[in-house]
Amino acid sequence: MSKRSARRNRALAKGNLGSTQNPSEQFTALMGGVRTGAGAAVSDASAMRVSAVYSCVRVISEDGAKLQPQVWLEAEDGTRAPAKSHALYSILRRPNRHMSTVSFMLAMFSAWGFRGNAIAVILRDGRGRPTGLWPVHPGSATIYEAMDGTLFYSISRRTTLENAILRNMPVMVPDYDILHVRGMTFDGIVGLSPLAQLREAIGIAIAGEGMSGGLLANGAQPGGVLTHPKKIDLPVAERLRASWNQRYAGSGNAGNTVILEDGMGWTPLGMTSVDAQFLEQRKLTIEEIARGFRVPLHMIGMLDRMTNNNVEALTRAYYDQTLMPMLEAFESEFARAFNLPENIYVEFDVRRLLRADFKTRQEGNRTMFQSGALTPNEWRYDEGYDPTPAGNVFARPLNTAYVDPDGNVIAIAPAGGDDPAGADGDDTASDDEAEDADQEEEVSNG
């Protein structure tokens, strides 16, 4: 091979490496990657083009992003109020000058759901005080461990904007400047990537979509056999095949009239049992992907075996088993990364899960109101209405019994009466008991 050819091949290889988001086959092979058993190469971009993967990641990220994170300050008596004086309160309301809370959380939850790691750099001012958060793609971060156990994150700046945002950060960012939410992990340092663990299932889905595309490109019909009464040589056979494909193959030529000459015949091939099971195989692949992401099938558009009863049960299971572990992982990582004291904590507003379910939301508020745990004004605040002058009182059921710390009943709430649980109530109860005793004594003496 000449030097010029070698230089041309190197230039072609360099130009075909792709990007970190969508690496080419040459780059994948260079980094030790292999194709899946189905023959399809799986990357971030190719996996996200699979509808089941895209739908699962979208469900997880959007459900997490719609729950507003709140920073709370807990007092000694157990009451709490927004910790507005803490820097994290302002950061979560505006992570950086380019992102809102929703867009930032979308990026973080998408990375967590797709790659098992959500990473953001903690931005600081000249005095070292935290001022913001900037999300980075997990594929752009490489973790190194120092001899003393300190972790460092080597972050490759992918864009001009990211270079500008992180211009004051070192190339090796220490872990105290990193917010790293890990998914399922074996070592506590790197979360397992669903993309890697589901690579074979995703590869089957990619290969299946390729087969579907090829079938549709052929007019949704299997191939056939051209027969000729005489023996023909290879050049003639190739010419006939090219001419046939040009005139009659493909969805654009479906329905064209076939004209044969010189004794030629066309024998179409029928569907086999393997072809008939192809659709079922694709459904099974979608179920495998949804199982890996732990997302119910009805949330990604598969309603074949769904009823109203099991949809409700599956949705509750999704909230408990998929969404809640993810939220708790984020809440604990905020506490670690920002070194929050015990009386300050981050909590996602899970009430927003019922924002579109008016009936369930009202039934829950009604139960709390009737049990004396919610005032009318708190109910109105929750629904976005203005308070009323008489809405700051609690309702009390008429048959409520009051007990002392030992569990002994001390009084029964009178209908529309004062609270007998207080000091005045105790005196009233004692007076009533004394009066009853006097009446009994008079009856016995009489």
C-alpha positions, 0 to 999 in steps of 0.5 A: 500500500502506498503512503498516499493510500495509507494517509487516505485510509487514516483520514477516512477512519478519522472522519468516520469516528462519529461523536461521543453521543453516536460513535461509529462502528470504527470507533466502537471497534477501536474501544473494544466494543462488539456487535450484539448477537442480533448483529446490530451495534447499540449506541446511545443514539441507536438505542434511543431510536427504539420506540420502547427505549425512548418511551421508557426513558421519557416516562421516567424523566418526565415523571421525575421532572414534574415533581418540584424539589423543595428544601425544608428547614425543620424546627425543634418542635417538628414543624417545618418551613422552606429553608430560603436562607440556604443556597440550595433553595435558590439553586433548585429554583434556578440551577443555572442561567440557561436552565429552569428547574424542569429542564435541569431535572429532565436532563438529570432523570434522563441520564439516570434512567438511561445510563444509571448515572446522573452527574452535575457539576456544582458551580461556585463563586470566588469564595467557594459558595455554591451558586448553581448546578450544570448537568454533564453527560455520563459518557463525558465523565471518567472517574479516577480514584486517588491514593487517599480514596478521593474521587476525581471526575475528568469531564470532557467539555463537549460544547463551547457553552459547556467550556464557558460554564466550566471554565473555572473548574479544573480538568479533574473535578474533585468529588466535593464539587460533583452531584452524582446520583447512582442507580443500581451499583455494585461498588457504590462508585458507578451505577450500572447502565441500563443501556449496557445491561439491556444491550442484547434486547435493544439489539434485537429490537434494532434488528427487528425494526431493520427487518420490518423496514426491509419488508415494507421497502419490498412492498410488504411482500416476501421475495420470489423466484424468476424462472427461465426455460433456458440456461442463462449465464451469470451476467444475464441473471444479474441484469434480469434481477436488477431490471426486475427490482427496478420495475417491481420491487419496493413499496412504490412499485406495489400493484404494478402489472408484471410483464414477462417474455421469452417463457419466463415465470414468476413464483412468489414465496409465501409466508413461513411460520417464522414470518408469522411469529415475527410480530409476537417476537417484537412484542416480546422484545418490547416487554423485555425492555420495559421490564428492564426499565421497570415501566408498566406496559400501559405507560408506553402504549401497550394496552393489549391486556390492560383493564381499568383495575390492573392499570390502576394497580400497575400505576401505583406499583410504578410509583412505589417501586420505580419512582420512589426509589429514584426520588429517594436516591436524588434526595439523599445525594443532595444532602451528601453533595451539599453537606446538609445538616440534619434539620435541612433536607430536600423532598420532592413534592409527590402530591403533583402525581395527583395533579391531574386526578381531581377525584382522588385528590379531593377524596384525600383532602376530604378525608383529612379535613373530616378527621381534623388534619386539614383546615379549609384554607389549607385545602383551598391553598392546595387547589389554588384558591384564595383563603376565606376568613373562617377557613383557619379552623379544624373540623372535629368529629362529634364522637371523638374520644380524648385520652391521656398519655396512658390511653385512658379516656378522659372525656367525650367531645360535646356536640358543638362544645369546647375542647375538653382535652384542655385544662378547662375541659378537665375541670368541667369533667370533674365538676360533672362527675361530682354532680352525678355523685351527689345526685346518686347519693340523694337518690339513695338517701331518699 
